[in-house]
Amino acid sequence: MTQFVLAAVLGTLFALGTFLLLRRDVVRVVWGVTIISQSANVYLVTMGGLSGGVPILGHGGHGGGHGAVTDPLVQALVLTAIVIGFGTTAFALVLTYRVYEEHGTIDLLELGDRA
């Protein structure tokens, strides 16, 4: 049941990101790219395993039964992707602000007519 809920949420996030990506407003396009990239991160974590276990087990005081262990590499890569995505989004929003200062609009069709 959990897998179907995650699949539905991921499908909705990808659809929302694609919808925003096809808008005329530059800010909405930036948010669409951000939502799609974060959806890809959620997908990677989901495929890395959702066993409810800890990423790394310690050696002290756990006894014989360790339980389920998830892959820490996937979590580390997704954490890195989140940080890089945050920086890229901030940079894209600053560039969008500069375009607005220069041209007075962030409408893609109006910007295309001026080129």
TILUM-488973 format. One record per residue: residue number from 1; residue in three letters; x, y, z of N, C-alpha, C in turn. Coordinates in steps of 0.1 Angstrom, whole numbers, plus 5000, padded with zeros to 4 digits. Example, Ala and Ser with C-alpha at 12.3 -4.5 7.8 and 13.67 -1.06 7.14 Angstrom:
<recs>
1,ALA,5132,4943,5078,5123,4955,5078,5132,4967,5078
2,SER,5128,4978,5071,5137,4989,5071,5129,5000,5079
</recs>
This chain:
<recs>
1,MET,5008,4988,5000,5000,5000,5000,5009,5013,5000
2,THR,5019,5013,5008,5028,5024,5008,5034,5027,4995
3,GLN,5038,5017,4987,5044,5019,4974,5034,5026,4965
4,PHE,5021,5023,4965,5012,5030,4957,5010,5044,4961
5,VAL,5010,5047,4973,5009,5061,4978,5021,5069,4973
6,LEU,5033,5063,4975,5045,5070,4970,5045,5072,4955
7,ALA,5041,5062,4948,5040,5064,4933,5030,5075,4929
8,ALA,5019,5076,4936,5009,5086,4933,5014,5100,4937
9,VAL,5021,5101,4948,5027,5114,4952,5038,5118,4942
10,LEU,5046,5109,4938,5057,5112,4929,5051,5116,4915
11,GLY,5041,5109,4911,5035,5112,4898,5029,5126,4899
12,THR,5022,5129,4910,5016,5143,4911,5027,5153,4912
13,LEU,5038,5151,4919,5049,5161,4919,5055,5163,4905
14,PHE,5058,5152,4898,5063,5154,4885,5053,5161,4875
15,ALA,5040,5158,4877,5030,5165,4868,5029,5180,4872
16,LEU,5030,5183,4885,5030,5197,4889,5042,5204,4884
17,GLY,5054,5198,4885,5066,5204,4880,5065,5206,4865
18,THR,5060,5197,4857,5059,5198,4843,5049,5209,4839
19,PHE,5038,5210,4847,5028,5220,4844,5034,5234,4846
20,LEU,5042,5236,4857,5048,5249,4859,5059,5252,4849
21,LEU,5066,5241,4844,5076,5243,4835,5071,5248,4821
22,LEU,5059,5246,4818,5052,5250,4806,5045,5264,4807
23,ARG,5047,5271,4818,5041,5284,4819,5049,5295,4813
24,ARG,5043,5307,4811,5050,5318,4805,5059,5326,4814
25,ASP,5056,5325,4827,5063,5333,4837,5076,5326,4841
26,VAL,5087,5334,4841,5100,5328,4844,5101,5322,4858
27,VAL,5095,5329,4867,5095,5324,4881,5089,5310,4882
28,ARG,5077,5309,4876,5070,5296,4876,5079,5285,4869
29,VAL,5086,5288,4859,5095,5279,4852,5106,5274,4862
30,VAL,5112,5284,4869,5122,5280,4879,5117,5271,4889
31,TRP,5104,5274,4894,5099,5266,4905,5095,5252,4899
32,GLY,5091,5251,4886,5088,5238,4880,5101,5230,4880
33,VAL,5112,5236,4876,5125,5228,4876,5129,5224,4890
34,THR,5126,5232,4899,5130,5229,4913,5121,5217,4918
35,ILE,5108,5218,4915,5099,5207,4920,5103,5194,4913
36,ILE,5106,5194,4900,5110,5182,4893,5123,5176,4899
37,SER,5133,5185,4902,5145,5180,4908,5143,5174,4922
38,GLN,5135,5180,4930,5132,5175,4943,5124,5162,4942
39,SER,5115,5161,4932,5108,5148,4930,5117,5137,4926
40,ALA,5127,5140,4918,5137,5130,4915,5145,5126,4927
41,ASN,5148,5135,4936,5154,5131,4949,5146,5122,4957
42,VAL,5133,5125,4958,5124,5116,4966,5123,5103,4959
43,TYR,5123,5102,4946,5123,5089,4939,5136,5081,4942
44,LEU,5147,5088,4942,5160,5081,4945,5160,5075,4960
45,VAL,5155,5083,4969,5154,5078,4983,5145,5067,4984
46,THR,5134,5067,4977,5124,5057,4977,5130,5044,4971
47,MET,5137,5045,4960,5143,5033,4954,5155,5028,4963
48,GLY,5161,5037,4971,5172,5032,4980,5167,5024,4991
49,GLY,5155,5023,4993,5149,5015,5004,5143,5022,5015
50,LEU,5130,5019,5018,5123,5025,5029,5120,5014,5039
51,SER,5130,5008,5044,5128,4997,5054,5126,5002,5068
52,GLY,5128,5015,5070,5126,5020,5083,5138,5018,5092
53,GLY,5149,5013,5087,5161,5011,5094,5170,5023,5095
54,VAL,5180,5022,5102,5190,5033,5103,5200,5031,5092
55,PRO,5206,5042,5088,5216,5041,5077,5229,5034,5081
56,ILE,5234,5036,5093,5246,5029,5097,5244,5024,5112
57,LEU,5248,5012,5114,5246,5006,5128,5259,5008,5136
58,GLY,5258,5011,5148,5269,5012,5157,5273,4998,5163
59,HIS,5284,4997,5169,5288,4984,5175,5285,4983,5190
60,GLY,5281,4993,5196,5279,4992,5211,5264,4991,5215
61,GLY,5261,4981,5223,5249,4980,5230,5237,4976,5221
62,HIS,5238,4970,5209,5227,4966,5201,5223,4952,5203
63,GLY,5231,4944,5208,5228,4930,5210,5230,4922,5197
64,GLY,5223,4911,5195,5224,4903,5183,5215,4907,5172
65,GLY,5203,4912,5174,5194,4916,5164,5196,4930,5159
66,HIS,5200,4932,5147,5203,4945,5142,5191,4951,5135
67,GLY,5182,4943,5129,5171,4949,5121,5175,4953,5107
68,ALA,5167,4960,5101,5169,4964,5087,5179,4976,5086
69,VAL,5187,4976,5076,5197,4987,5073,5194,4992,5059
70,THR,5193,5006,5058,5192,5012,5045,5206,5016,5040
71,ASP,5206,5019,5027,5219,5022,5021,5222,5037,5023
72,PRO,5234,5040,5030,5237,5054,5033,5242,5061,5021
73,LEU,5246,5055,5011,5252,5062,4999,5241,5069,4992
74,VAL,5229,5064,4991,5218,5070,4984,5214,5083,4992
75,GLN,5213,5082,5005,5210,5093,5013,5220,5104,5012
76,ALA,5233,5101,5012,5244,5111,5010,5243,5118,4997
77,LEU,5241,5110,4986,5240,5116,4973,5228,5125,4972
78,VAL,5216,5122,4978,5205,5130,4977,5207,5143,4985
79,LEU,5213,5141,4997,5216,5153,5005,5225,5163,4997
80,THR,5235,5158,4990,5243,5166,4981,5235,5173,4970
81,ALA,5226,5165,4964,5217,5170,4953,5208,5181,4959
82,ILE,5203,5180,4971,5194,5190,4977,5202,5203,4978
83,VAL,5214,5202,4984,5222,5215,4986,5225,5221,4972
84,ILE,5229,5213,4962,5232,5219,4949,5220,5225,4943
85,GLY,5209,5218,4944,5196,5223,4939,5192,5236,4946
86,PHE,5194,5238,4959,5191,5250,4965,5199,5262,4960
87,GLY,5212,5259,4958,5221,5270,4952,5217,5273,4938
88,THR,5214,5263,4930,5210,5266,4916,5197,5273,4916
89,THR,5187,5270,4924,5174,5277,4925,5176,5292,4929
90,ALA,5185,5294,4939,5187,5308,4943,5194,5316,4932
91,PHE,5203,5310,4925,5210,5316,4914,5200,5319,4902
92,ALA,5191,5310,4899,5181,5312,4889,5172,5323,4892
93,LEU,5168,5324,4905,5159,5335,4909,5165,5348,4909
94,VAL,5178,5349,4912,5186,5361,4911,5187,5366,4896
95,LEU,5189,5356,4888,5190,5359,4873,5176,5364,4868
96,THR,5166,5358,4873,5152,5363,4870,5150,5377,4874
97,TYR,5154,5380,4886,5153,5394,4891,5161,5404,4882
98,ARG,5173,5400,4878,5180,5408,4869,5173,5410,4855
99,VAL,5167,5400,4850,5160,5401,4838,5148,5411,4839
100,TYR,5141,5410,4851,5130,5419,4853,5135,5433,4854
101,GLU,5147,5436,4861,5152,5449,4862,5156,5455,4848
102,GLU,5162,5446,4840,5166,5451,4826,5155,5453,4817
103,HIS,5145,5444,4817,5135,5444,4806,5121,5448,4811
104,GLY,5119,5448,4825,5106,5452,4830,5095,5442,4829
105,THR,5099,5429,4825,5089,5418,4825,5096,5405,4827
106,ILE,5089,5395,4831,5094,5382,4831,5086,5372,4823
107,ASP,5078,5378,4814,5070,5370,4805,5079,5365,4794
108,LEU,5079,5352,4792,5088,5346,4782,5085,5350,4767
109,LEU,5072,5352,4764,5068,5356,4751,5073,5371,4748
110,GLU,5071,5379,4758,5075,5393,4756,5090,5394,4755
111,LEU,5097,5386,4763,5112,5386,4762,5117,5380,4749
112,GLY,5110,5371,4743,5113,5365,4730,5111,5375,4719
113,ASP,5101,5384,4720,5098,5394,4710,5109,5405,4710
114,ARG,5115,5407,4721,5125,5418,4722,5139,5414,4717
115,ALA,5141,5401,4716,5154,5396,4712,5157,5398,4697
</recs>
